Amino acid sequence: MRIHTRRAAAVAAAVAAALSMPTAARAAAVVGQPAPVFSAKDTSGATQSLSAYKGKYVVLEWVNFECPFVGKHYGSGHMQKLQKDYTGKGVVWLSVNSSATGKQGYYTPDKIDALVKEKGAAPSAYLIDTAGTIGRAYGARSTPHMFIIDPRGTLIYAGGIDDTPSTDLADIKTAKNYVQAALDEALAGKPVSTPTSAAYGCSVKY
């Protein structure tokens, strides 16, 4: 009886936790379903729409350069290498910043461009999502939070960049990179073996 009581209590706690989550987290995009469509301005003022990239793989990377978890991947040069490697293979890589005005990570477009240049980042475009519209549509919770969309517009990966939630640059060498693995499998015509994982990092500053 005690075991059943404990299980019931655990389930109740899980349900309560889910119900207490922000709407954005509960309304997250679902792997295997069509990815939420969006349009947003990039740092150049041009409009970037998901529909414009139909027929291509698209990576969405939530970023906040002030977050130490993001700093690990950029400080090591690892994120930049992924961007360059996969855009070189025809993948569209969109960095997304959903920090609200005045919150940590928010910058004007010219400052963002300066930071991107300073860090040697190479996304296809850097999207300004100050209102948090895209972030809420995808349920983006952390920086980095990663999503991959296939050429048909289906979400095929959502989660963390790898399996090692730390800020230590040395951990990158031994971590399993889920994004890299998913892209390699998808580009080879194989199903993604790990389509979801736990995202980690700093909270998105809506």
N, C-alpha and C positions, 0 to 999 in steps of 0.2 A: 504493500500500500504506500509506504514511504517513497519507493522508487517512482510510482506513478504520480504521486503528489509533486515530487521534485521535477519530473518531466513536464507536468502541467504548468508548474511555476515558471520553468525555463521557457516554455512556449509562450506563456502570457507575457513574460518579460521581453521576448523577442518581438512579439506583436506590438507591445507598447512602444518599444524603441523604434520600430518601423513607422508607427503612426506619428511619433514625435519628430521624425526626420523632416527637414525642409521639403517643400513640394518639389524643388528641383531635383533632390536626391531620389525621391520616389518616382519621379516621372522620367527617369533615365532612359536613354535610347536602348533598344533591345537587340542583342546580337542575333543575327538571322532574320531580322526584320528590316524594312527600308529605313535608311538613316534619315533623321530629320533634315529637311531642306533648310537652307539659310542663305541670306545675302548680307554682306557686311563690308564696310570700307576697310581698305588696308592702309598702311602708313603713307602711301602715295596719294590717297584720296580715291583710288579706283575701287569699284564695287567687285567683290569676289563672291560668286554664287556657286553653290555645290552643283547645281544643274549644268553649269558651264563645263564641268569636268566629267560628265557622263562618258563612260568608255575608258576611264583611267582609275587607277588605284589612288586613293586620297588618304593621307595621314593627317589627323588633327592632334596637335600637341599643345596642351594648356601650359602656359609659361608665365613665370613671375621671376625676373632676374634677381630679385632680392631674397628669394627663397633658397636656403642652403642645400636643399635636395636638388633643385634645379642647378644650383652652383656646382654640385658634384659632377653632373653630366656635361656641363659646359666648361668647367674648369679643367677637366681631363681631356677635352676635345672630342669626347665620345659622341655627344649629340650632333655636333657639327659634321662628324664623319658619317653618321647615319644619314643626315640630311643630304650630303653630297653624293654618297653612294647610291641612294635610292632615287633621288631626282635625276641622277645620271641614267637610271634605268626607266625613266618615264613616269615615275611616281610623283604625284603632286603633294607637297608637304606644306601644310598651313599651320603656322604657329598662331595661337589664339590667346589674347589677354583679356580676361573678364574682370579685372580689378576695376572697381567703381572709382569715380573721380575722388581724389583725396585719400584713397586707401593704398595700402602697401602694394607696390608693383605697378601702380598707375603712372604712365608717362605720356607726354605729348608725342605725336608722331615723329617730330624731328629728333627728340631725345631717344626714342625707340630705335630709329634708324642709326643713330650714333652708337648705341649699345650693340646693335646687331653687327655693325661694322667692327667695333672694338673686339667683340668676342669671336669674330670670324664665322658667325652663324650663316646658314645658307638655306633658309626655308624658301619655298616658292613665293610666299607672301606672308606678311604678319598682319593678322586681323585685329581690329580694335573693337572689342565687345564690351564697352564701358557699361551699357545697360544690362549686361548679363544675359541677353536673349539667347545666344547660341549656347552658352554654358548651361543655362537652365534646361534648354531643349535636350541636351545630351546628359544632363545630370552630372556634369563635371564637378568634382569635389576637391581635387587637389592639384598641385603643380609639382611634378608633371602628371597629367592624366592623359592617357593616349587612346586614340580610336583609329581604326582602319576601315575604310569603306571600299568595296570592290567596284569594278567597272559597271555593274548593273545598279549600283546605288544601295547595295545591301551592307549593313554593318557586319563585319566579320571578326572584329576584335575590339575589346573594350577593357581597359584596366591599367595596371602599372607598366612602366617601361621594362622592369625586370623583377626578379624574385628576391632582391636584397634591399630592404627598406632602411638604408643608412645614408649618412652624408660623407662617408669615407671614400675618397677617390680610389683607394686600393681595392675596394670591394668590386669595382666594375670588372676587373679581370676574371673573377670567379663567378660572377652573377650570370644567371640564365637570362638573356635578353629576349623577352616575349615578343616585342615589336619586330626585332630583326628576324626571329624565327617565323613569325606569322607572315611577314612580307616574303621571305624566301620561299616558304611553302606555297603561298598564294601565287606568286610569280611563276612557280614551277608547275602550277595546275593541280596542286595537292590541297586537301582540306586543311584548315588551320587546326593543329593538334591541341593548342591551348587558346580557345577563343575568348576566355574571360580570366581575369585575375584581380587581385586586390590592388587598387591604386594606393599609392602612398605619397607623402610629401606634405607641403604646407596647404592649408585650406585656401580655396579660391576666395578672394576678398570681394564678394558681391556687395 
